[in-house]
Amino acid sequence: MPRRPFPRGRGRHVALAGGAALLAAALTACGSTGSGAGADGKAGAKGKPAMAVAVKLTGDQVKAGEPVTVTLADGTLAQVKVTDAKGGEMPGRISADGKTWTSERNASPGTDYKVEAQDTESRGASAQFKTSAADKVNKVSINIPKGSTVGVAMPVSLVFDNPVKNKAEVEKQLKVTTSNNTEGSWGWVKDYSGNDRVDWRPREYWKSGTDVKVEMNLNGVDSGSGGGLFARDYTTEFKVGKDRRMEVDLATKEMSVSEDGRVVKTIPVSAGTPGGQKASWSGKMVLMAKEGTIRMDSQTVGLGNSYDKMVDYSMRLTWSGMYVHAAPWNNANFGNANTSSGCVGMSDAEAKSFYGQVQVGDPFEVVGEGSKGNADLGNGYGEWNLSWDAWKAKSQAGGTQAG
């Protein structure tokens, strides 16, 4: 019984330049003509000039979303440190000739930065700049909360508030690390909400016991036209739980429950009425959420006045409203006929027991004739209906990644 679906370049240059061993810092990416001065004219150690700092851009003039570059005209850089007001350090590398340091991350919008540089003669200089706020900020919704335990079919799924035109650049900032070097790939789909979405699924179902960490290093990354900049990083960690899999056979009207490759239970069910909109979706799906007792109203899914009732032990399979749930009103048809409005129903007792055992992320497959086909990829987690090669082809940044 369906229910209403859920709503859902060029571098920034800090030039450390100078004559007669004078080290100066200057931002040169924009056309400001102002200059700051930090030289006091006094001699440093061993008679060498003290260091001066000149910052051509100050205040909120520096545009975010680009790398920071520090360049030394004379001498060799020994170290460069770029930090924000919270003490966060921007990673970067010094070039082979020791003249340039370039950040590995883009400057974040609305952020104060301090640049501290030192050369091989132990002379140092510093500079400060602040990036302007982003005109538009993009945000990410993550499907797996930190600390969760999920089933073996659960993909990592990221839904973006705004459009993502620079898909390859965004994808390059996403990293999945696992405890057993699991092979997988990101793939871009259109979410049921209409928003851009990128999922990471393993080549095969996860191995039970796998620990997973996801790093989304998006701070300062540009989404592209209409999307805006990201203004923070995201992370999540989760564990893969018991290997439990479900299969509904539309021919036998039974759902088999397997654990670690062995069938442990068979439950009589009644699935969607064959033909038309009341048929069930088929193919491989993923248990998305355990929602408990909810109101199901047929009018919210375009089925007229068929039903409007509270339903117990509801477990979501698609955003469009296909569930597994208790259906005591349909008791006579369990194991005998498929007569529901699209969901998979079972007795109260069976639903209560099943609900207490399953976990979000468990795979759920519907087989046999009488369905209305596979749901769209973004209508739940439909990526398991694609071959591995077809899924990899949806990556915009090179396909597979061993985590």
C-alpha positions as CSV (number, residue, x, y, z in Angstrom):
1,M,0.0,0.0,0.0
2,P,1.9,3.1,-1.2
3,R,2.2,6.3,0.9
4,R,3.1,9.9,0.1
5,P,6.8,10.1,-0.7
6,F,9.2,12.1,1.5
7,P,9.9,15.7,0.5
8,R,13.6,15.7,0.0
9,G,41.9,27.9,-12.1
10,R,43.7,30.4,-11.5
11,G,45.4,30.3,-8.1
12,R,45.1,32.9,-5.3
13,H,48.7,34.2,-5.2
14,V,50.4,35.2,-2.0
15,A,53.7,36.4,-3.5
16,L,56.7,36.3,-1.1
17,A,59.1,38.5,-3.1
18,G,62.1,40.6,-2.4
19,G,65.4,42.1,-3.4
20,A,68.6,41.7,-1.4
21,A,67.1,38.8,0.5
22,L,64.0,40.9,1.5
23,L,61.0,38.6,1.8
24,A,57.7,40.2,1.0
25,A,54.1,38.8,0.8
26,A,51.6,40.1,-1.7
27,L,48.2,38.9,-3.0
28,T,48.2,39.5,-6.8
29,A,45.2,37.6,-8.2
30,C,43.0,40.7,-8.4
31,G,43.6,44.3,-9.4
32,S,43.9,46.2,-6.2
33,T,46.7,48.7,-6.2
34,G,46.9,49.2,-2.4
35,S,49.9,47.8,-0.4
36,G,50.6,47.1,3.2
37,A,54.0,47.3,4.8
38,G,55.6,45.3,7.5
39,A,59.3,46.2,7.1
40,D,60.8,48.2,9.9
41,G,64.1,48.9,8.2
42,K,66.1,47.2,10.9
43,A,68.9,44.7,10.2
44,G,68.2,41.1,11.0
45,A,70.6,38.4,12.2
46,K,74.1,38.5,10.7
47,G,73.4,42.0,9.2
48,K,70.7,40.8,6.8
49,P,67.6,42.9,6.4
50,A,64.5,42.2,8.5
51,M,61.6,40.8,6.6
52,A,58.7,42.9,5.3
53,V,55.2,41.9,4.5
54,A,53.0,43.6,1.9
55,V,49.4,42.5,1.3
56,K,47.8,44.1,-1.7
57,L,44.3,42.7,-1.0
58,T,42.7,43.0,2.3
59,G,39.2,42.9,3.9
60,D,36.6,40.9,1.9
61,Q,38.1,41.4,-1.6
62,V,39.5,37.9,-2.2
63,K,37.3,35.5,-4.1
64,A,37.0,32.0,-2.6
65,G,36.9,28.7,-4.5
66,E,40.5,28.8,-5.8
67,P,43.8,27.5,-4.5
68,V,46.3,29.7,-2.5
69,T,49.7,30.1,-4.1
70,V,52.8,31.4,-2.2
71,T,55.8,32.4,-4.3
72,L,59.3,33.3,-3.2
73,A,61.4,35.5,-5.5
74,D,64.8,35.0,-3.9
75,G,66.0,32.0,-1.9
76,T,64.2,28.7,-1.2
77,L,61.1,28.0,0.8
78,A,61.5,25.7,3.8
79,Q,57.9,25.7,5.0
80,V,54.6,27.5,4.5
81,K,51.6,27.4,6.8
82,V,48.2,28.7,5.9
83,T,45.6,28.6,8.7
84,D,42.0,29.9,9.2
85,A,40.7,31.7,12.2
86,K,39.7,28.4,13.9
87,G,43.2,27.0,13.6
88,G,42.5,24.7,10.7
89,E,45.5,24.3,8.5
90,M,45.3,24.2,4.7
91,P,47.4,21.4,3.2
92,G,49.8,22.2,0.4
93,R,53.1,21.4,-1.2
94,I,56.4,23.2,-2.0
95,S,57.5,22.9,-5.7
96,A,60.7,21.0,-6.6
97,D,62.6,24.3,-7.1
98,G,61.5,25.6,-3.7
99,K,60.1,28.8,-5.1
100,T,56.3,28.1,-4.9
101,W,53.9,26.6,-2.4
102,T,50.4,25.7,-3.7
103,S,47.5,24.6,-1.5
104,E,45.8,21.3,-2.2
105,R,42.4,22.8,-1.2
106,N,40.6,25.8,-2.4
107,A,40.1,28.8,-0.2
108,S,36.7,28.7,1.6
109,P,34.2,31.5,1.4
110,G,33.9,34.0,4.2
111,T,37.1,32.9,5.9
112,D,40.0,34.7,7.5
113,Y,43.4,33.3,6.6
114,K,46.9,33.8,7.9
115,V,50.0,32.9,5.8
116,E,53.3,32.2,7.5
117,A,56.4,31.4,5.4
118,Q,60.0,30.6,6.2
119,D,63.0,30.2,4.0
120,T,66.0,27.9,4.3
121,E,67.9,30.7,6.1
122,S,65.3,30.8,8.8
123,R,63.8,34.1,7.8
124,G,60.1,34.4,8.0
125,A,57.2,36.5,6.8
126,S,53.5,36.5,7.3
127,A,50.4,37.9,5.5
128,Q,46.7,37.8,6.1
129,F,43.6,37.9,3.8
130,K,39.9,37.3,4.0
131,T,37.7,35.7,1.4
132,S,34.3,37.2,0.5
133,A,31.1,35.3,1.3
134,A,29.7,33.0,-1.4
135,D,26.8,34.4,-3.4
136,K,25.2,30.9,-3.1
137,V,26.2,28.0,-0.8
138,N,25.6,24.3,-1.8
139,K,24.9,21.7,0.9
140,V,24.8,18.0,1.1
141,S,22.4,15.5,2.7
142,I,24.0,12.2,3.6
143,N,21.9,9.0,3.9
144,I,24.0,7.2,6.5
145,P,24.3,8.9,9.9
146,K,27.7,8.6,11.7
147,G,27.9,5.5,13.9
148,S,25.2,3.6,12.0
149,T,25.1,-0.2,11.3
150,V,23.6,-1.0,7.9
151,G,22.8,-3.9,5.7
152,V,25.0,-5.3,2.9
153,A,23.3,-3.5,0.1
154,M,23.4,0.1,1.5
155,P,25.0,2.6,-0.8
156,V,26.5,5.8,0.3
157,S,24.1,8.4,-1.1
158,L,24.7,12.2,-1.3
159,V,21.9,14.6,-2.3
160,F,22.8,18.2,-3.1
161,D,20.6,21.2,-2.4
162,N,21.6,23.0,-5.6
163,P,22.6,21.7,-9.1
164,V,26.0,20.3,-9.6
165,K,27.5,21.2,-13.0
166,N,31.1,20.4,-12.1
167,K,30.4,16.8,-11.3
168,A,33.9,15.5,-12.0
169,E,35.5,18.1,-9.8
170,V,33.0,17.4,-7.0
171,E,33.4,13.7,-7.3
172,K,37.2,14.0,-7.0
173,Q,36.8,15.4,-3.5
174,L,34.9,12.3,-2.3
175,K,36.8,9.4,-0.7
176,V,35.6,6.1,0.7
177,T,37.9,4.1,2.9
178,T,37.1,0.6,4.1
179,S,38.7,-1.9,6.4
180,N,39.1,-4.5,3.7
181,N,39.9,-2.6,0.5
182,T,36.4,-2.9,-0.9
183,E,36.1,-2.0,-4.6
184,G,33.4,0.4,-5.6
185,S,32.5,3.4,-7.7
186,W,30.6,6.6,-7.5
187,G,27.7,7.1,-9.9
188,W,25.5,10.2,-10.6
189,V,21.7,9.8,-10.7
190,K,18.8,12.1,-10.5
191,D,17.2,11.8,-7.1
192,Y,13.4,11.3,-6.8
193,S,13.2,14.8,-5.4
194,G,14.7,16.1,-8.7
195,N,18.0,17.1,-7.1
196,D,21.4,15.9,-8.2
197,R,22.7,12.9,-6.4
198,V,25.8,10.8,-6.3
199,D,26.0,7.3,-4.8
200,W,28.9,5.0,-4.0
201,R,28.2,1.3,-4.2
202,P,30.5,-1.7,-3.9
203,R,31.1,-3.9,-6.9
204,E,29.2,-6.7,-5.0
205,Y,27.3,-6.4,-1.8
206,W,29.3,-5.3,1.2
207,K,31.0,-8.0,3.3
208,S,29.5,-8.2,6.8
209,G,31.8,-6.6,9.4
210,T,33.3,-4.0,7.0
211,D,34.1,-0.6,8.6
212,V,33.6,2.3,6.3
213,K,34.7,6.0,6.4
214,V,33.5,8.6,3.9
215,E,35.3,11.9,3.5
216,M,33.7,14.7,1.5
217,N,36.4,17.4,1.2
218,L,34.1,19.9,-0.4
219,N,35.0,23.2,1.4
220,G,35.7,25.8,-1.2
221,V,34.7,23.6,-4.2
222,D,32.6,25.2,-6.9
223,S,29.4,23.3,-7.9
224,G,29.3,25.2,-11.2
225,S,26.7,27.5,-12.7
226,G,23.6,27.9,-10.4
227,G,25.0,25.7,-7.7
228,G,27.3,27.9,-5.7
229,L,30.3,27.0,-3.5
230,F,30.5,24.4,-0.7
231,A,31.4,26.1,2.6
232,R,32.3,23.0,4.7
233,D,33.6,19.4,4.6
234,Y,31.5,16.4,5.6
235,T,32.3,13.0,7.0
236,T,30.5,9.9,8.1
237,E,31.5,6.5,9.4
238,F,29.5,3.3,9.6
239,K,29.7,-0.5,9.9
240,V,28.2,-3.2,7.8
241,G,26.1,-5.5,9.9
242,K,24.6,-9.0,9.4
243,D,24.3,-10.4,5.8
244,R,20.6,-10.7,5.6
245,R,18.7,-10.8,2.2
246,M,15.1,-11.0,1.3
247,E,13.4,-12.3,-1.9
248,V,9.7,-12.0,-2.7
249,D,8.4,-14.4,-5.3
250,L,5.3,-13.1,-7.0
251,A,4.5,-16.6,-8.2
252,T,4.6,-18.4,-4.9
253,K,3.4,-15.4,-2.8
254,E,6.2,-16.0,-0.3
255,M,9.1,-14.0,1.0
256,S,12.3,-15.9,1.9
257,V,14.7,-14.5,4.4
258,S,18.4,-15.6,4.1
259,E,21.2,-15.0,6.6
260,D,24.8,-15.7,5.6
261,G,23.6,-17.5,2.5
262,R,21.1,-19.8,4.2
263,V,17.3,-19.5,4.1
264,V,16.2,-19.2,7.7
265,K,12.5,-18.3,7.2
266,T,9.7,-18.2,4.6
267,I,6.8,-15.8,5.2
268,P,3.4,-15.9,3.3
269,V,2.7,-12.5,1.7
270,S,0.4,-10.7,-0.6
271,A,2.1,-8.3,-3.1
272,G,0.7,-5.8,-5.6
273,T,-2.3,-6.6,-7.8
274,P,-0.9,-7.6,-11.2
275,G,-1.4,-5.1,-14.0
276,G,-1.8,-1.3,-13.7
277,Q,-0.6,1.1,-11.0
278,K,-1.4,-1.3,-8.1
279,A,1.3,-3.8,-9.2
280,S,4.5,-4.0,-7.1
281,W,7.9,-2.8,-8.4
282,S,10.3,-5.6,-9.2
283,G,14.0,-6.1,-9.2
284,K,16.6,-5.3,-6.5
285,M,15.8,-2.7,-3.9
286,V,17.2,-1.7,-0.5
287,L,15.4,-1.3,2.8
288,M,15.6,2.5,3.1
289,A,13.9,3.1,6.5
290,K,12.0,1.5,9.3
291,E,9.1,3.9,9.9
292,G,6.9,2.0,12.3
293,T,3.2,3.0,12.4
294,I,2.4,5.5,9.7
295,R,-0.7,6.8,7.9
296,M,-1.1,5.6,4.3
297,D,-3.5,7.5,2.1
298,S,-4.1,6.3,-1.5
299,Q,-4.8,9.8,-2.7
300,T,-1.2,10.9,-2.1
301,V,0.0,8.4,-4.7
302,G,-2.7,8.8,-7.3
303,L,-4.8,5.8,-6.4
304,G,-8.1,7.6,-5.6
305,N,-10.0,6.7,-2.5
306,S,-8.8,3.1,-2.2
307,Y,-7.6,3.4,1.4
308,D,-6.7,5.8,4.2
309,K,-5.5,4.0,7.4
310,M,-2.8,3.7,10.0
311,V,-0.4,0.9,9.1
312,D,2.0,-0.9,11.5
313,Y,5.6,-2.1,11.1
314,S,6.1,-0.1,7.9
315,M,9.5,-0.5,6.1
316,R,10.2,1.7,3.1
317,L,11.6,0.4,-0.2
318,T,11.0,3.3,-2.5
319,W,10.5,7.1,-2.3
320,S,7.3,6.7,-4.3
321,G,5.7,4.6,-1.5
322,M,6.4,0.9,-1.8
323,Y,6.6,-0.7,1.7
324,V,6.8,-4.0,3.5
325,H,4.2,-3.8,6.3
326,A,1.6,-5.5,8.4
327,A,-1.7,-5.9,6.5
328,P,-4.2,-7.9,8.8
329,W,-7.2,-6.8,6.6
330,N,-5.7,-8.9,3.8
331,N,-5.1,-12.1,5.9
332,A,-7.0,-14.5,3.6
333,N,-4.7,-13.7,0.7
334,F,-1.3,-14.2,2.3
335,G,0.4,-17.0,0.3
336,N,-2.6,-17.2,-2.0
337,A,-3.1,-14.1,-4.1
338,N,-1.4,-10.8,-4.8
339,T,-4.1,-8.2,-4.1
340,S,-2.4,-5.2,-2.5
341,S,-2.0,-1.7,-3.9
342,G,1.7,-2.2,-4.5
343,C,3.2,-3.0,-1.1
344,V,4.2,-6.4,0.3
345,G,1.8,-7.2,3.2
346,M,2.0,-9.9,5.8
347,S,0.3,-10.8,9.1
348,D,0.8,-8.7,12.3
349,A,2.7,-11.5,14.0
350,E,5.1,-12.0,11.0
351,A,5.5,-8.3,10.5
352,K,6.4,-7.7,14.1
353,S,9.0,-10.4,14.2
354,F,10.5,-9.3,10.8
355,Y,10.5,-5.6,11.7
356,G,12.5,-6.4,14.8
357,Q,15.2,-8.3,12.9
358,V,15.8,-6.4,9.7
359,Q,18.2,-3.4,9.4
360,V,18.3,-0.4,7.1
361,G,20.4,-1.3,4.0
362,D,19.2,-5.0,3.7
363,P,18.7,-6.0,0.1
364,F,15.2,-6.8,-1.0
365,E,14.5,-8.4,-4.4
366,V,11.1,-9.0,-6.1
367,V,11.0,-11.7,-8.7
368,G,8.3,-13.2,-10.9
369,E,5.7,-12.0,-13.3
370,G,3.0,-9.5,-12.6
371,S,5.1,-6.5,-11.6
372,K,5.3,-3.1,-13.2
373,G,9.1,-3.3,-13.8
374,N,12.0,-1.8,-12.0
375,A,11.6,1.6,-10.3
376,D,13.8,4.5,-11.5
377,L,17.4,4.5,-10.1
378,G,16.7,7.5,-8.0
379,N,13.4,6.2,-6.6
380,G,15.1,4.6,-3.7
381,Y,18.5,2.8,-4.3
382,G,18.1,1.2,-7.6
383,E,21.7,0.9,-8.6
384,W,21.8,-2.8,-7.9
385,N,19.7,-3.4,-11.0
386,L,22.6,-2.2,-13.1
387,S,25.6,-4.3,-14.1
388,W,28.9,-3.3,-12.7
389,D,30.1,-1.8,-16.0
390,A,26.9,0.1,-16.4
391,W,27.2,1.5,-12.9
392,K,30.9,2.6,-13.4
393,A,29.8,4.4,-16.5
394,K,27.8,6.8,-14.3
395,S,31.0,8.1,-12.7
396,Q,32.3,11.4,-13.9
397,A,35.8,11.1,-12.6
398,G,37.3,7.8,-13.6
399,G,35.0,5.0,-12.2
400,T,36.4,2.5,-9.7
401,Q,37.9,3.2,-6.4
402,A,39.4,0.7,-4.0
403,G,38.6,1.9,-0.5
